[in-house]
Every structure is written in C-alpha cells, then in structure tokens.
Amino acid sequence: MARTGRSIEERLLAAQVAIHNALDDESLQGYLAAYSYGPAKLEAGQALYEATLQAQKIQQAEYGDQYDATDKLNRLWEEANTAYMHYVKVARIALRDRRGVMSKLDLHGRRKRATAGWIIQARQFYDGLLADADLMAQVAEFSVTQAKLEAGKAQVDVVEEANRVQGKERGEAQDATLARDVALDALDAWMSDFIAISRLALEERPQFLEKLGVVEPS
C-alpha cells in the first residue's frame, strides 16, 4: 500500500474499512480464501490494526503530556527569570566596583537562554550571594533581602524540576512515536499484500473491491 501523501489517519481508516468489511462479508471471504486470506489471516490483520490504533492514541496522549510540561516549564522559567534579572541588575549596581565578585557571581555578559545553562548561571548567582554576608549587606541597601533571594533560588529549583519532567515527557513521547511507527509499518506491510491479493482475487468482482475501499483507476 502506497504511503506517499497519505496521513496516518487516512492509512488507519483505509485499513479499518478494508479489514472490517472483509471479515463482515462471507461471500467476499470465499474469493479471498482461495488466496490463503481466510478468517484467521484477516483477524491477524485486524489485530495489527487495533495495535496500531492503540499505539497512535498513546503517542498522541504522550505528546499532549509533553506539550503541557513544556508550557509549564516556560511559564515557571518566565516567572523565575523576571525575579532573577531584577536581582542581577541590582547586584550589578551594588557590586560594580568589585571585579572579582562580579566574576564570582557571573554578572558579566549576557544571560544564558538555554534552560540548563540558565539554571547553572542562576544558581551561581544565588548561591554565591547568599553565602557571603558582606555581599548580602551591600545588596540589602537596595531592598534585596535574604528572604527575597532565597525565594528566587527556590524558583530556580522549581524550574529545574520542571525541566526534568519536561525532558522525561519528551523522551516518553519519542518512545511512543517509535512504537507507533513500528506498528504502523507492520500494518502498512500487511495491507500492501492484502490489497495486492484482493485485486487478483476480486478482479471479476469490482463491487467487492469497492467494498474494501479499493478504487481502481478508470
């Protein structure tokens, strides 16, 4: 069965129509049985269809979970980054004359956009600042308190966990896609043989071919 230009849904529907109608019509089965496509072989095709349909449902559900996890990660990152950038800007003012401290807290240059890099950079900032009472005293002059910084650090922890979950969901979605593709390939191969044999077996019965969803070119 040709796959080019046919969506997964179209291929599943074509298989469902062909196999169901073949199993449902004893007269049609009589022609197919002469080519070794009896009820048992048709039921094997039905099992492949049902397995592929289930795999497709699982794949779609897994991608739904991944999209939800990604949206949650993006939302939490935006919230955490807003607080983080505020504190970075204050620290750059309060500590601008302390070059070593600026380097220690990674206050020079651009903020990283990749989640993993952002987490490392933000942790370096919060951990370094919270561990130094002298630095804390300097930023406190600009109303950046220990409680605020600890809350900011906690937001980074939440982002890290959301990033872990998103990665897990992404992996599960990819695994589900692979499983779906394997099942679909098996169904496509079965359908390809079935339709080819059906064209031979039902060559003189075009109405049966139409019942299987096979429309011959005019």
C-alpha positions, 0 to 999 in steps of 0.5 A: 500500500502506497504511503506517499501523501497519505496521513496516518489517519487516512492509512488507519481508516483505509485499513479499518474499512478494508479489514472490517468489511472483509471479515463482515462479508462471507461471500467476499471471504470465499474469493479471498480464501482461495488466496490463503486470506481466510478468517484467521489471516484477516483477524491477524490483520485486524489485530495489527490494526487495533495495535496500531490504533492503540499505539497512535492514541498513546503517542498522541496522549504522550505528546499532549503530556509533553506539550503541557510540561513544556508550557509549564516549564516556560511559564515557571522559567518566565516567572523565575527569570523576571525575579532573577534579572531584577536581582542581577541588575541590582547586584550589578549596581551594588557590586560594580566596583568589585571585579572579582565578585562580579566574576564570582557571581557571573554578572558579566555578559549576557544571560544564558537562554538555554534552560540548563545553562540558565539554571547553572548561571542562576544558581551561581548567582544565588548561591554565591550571594547568599553565602557571603554576608558582606555581599548580602549587606551591600545588596540589602541597601537596595531592598534585596533581602535574604528572604527575597533571594532565597525565594528566587533560588527556590524558583530556580529549583522549581524550574529545574524540576520542571525541566526534568519532567519536561525532558522525561515527557519528551523522551516518553513521547519519542518512545511512543512515536517509535512504537507507533511507527513500528506498528504502523509499518507492520500494518502498512506491510500487511495491507500492501499484500492484502490489497495486492491479493484482493485485486487478483482475487476480486478482479471479476468482482469490482463491487467487492473491491469497492467494498474494501475501499479499493478504487481502481483507476478508470 
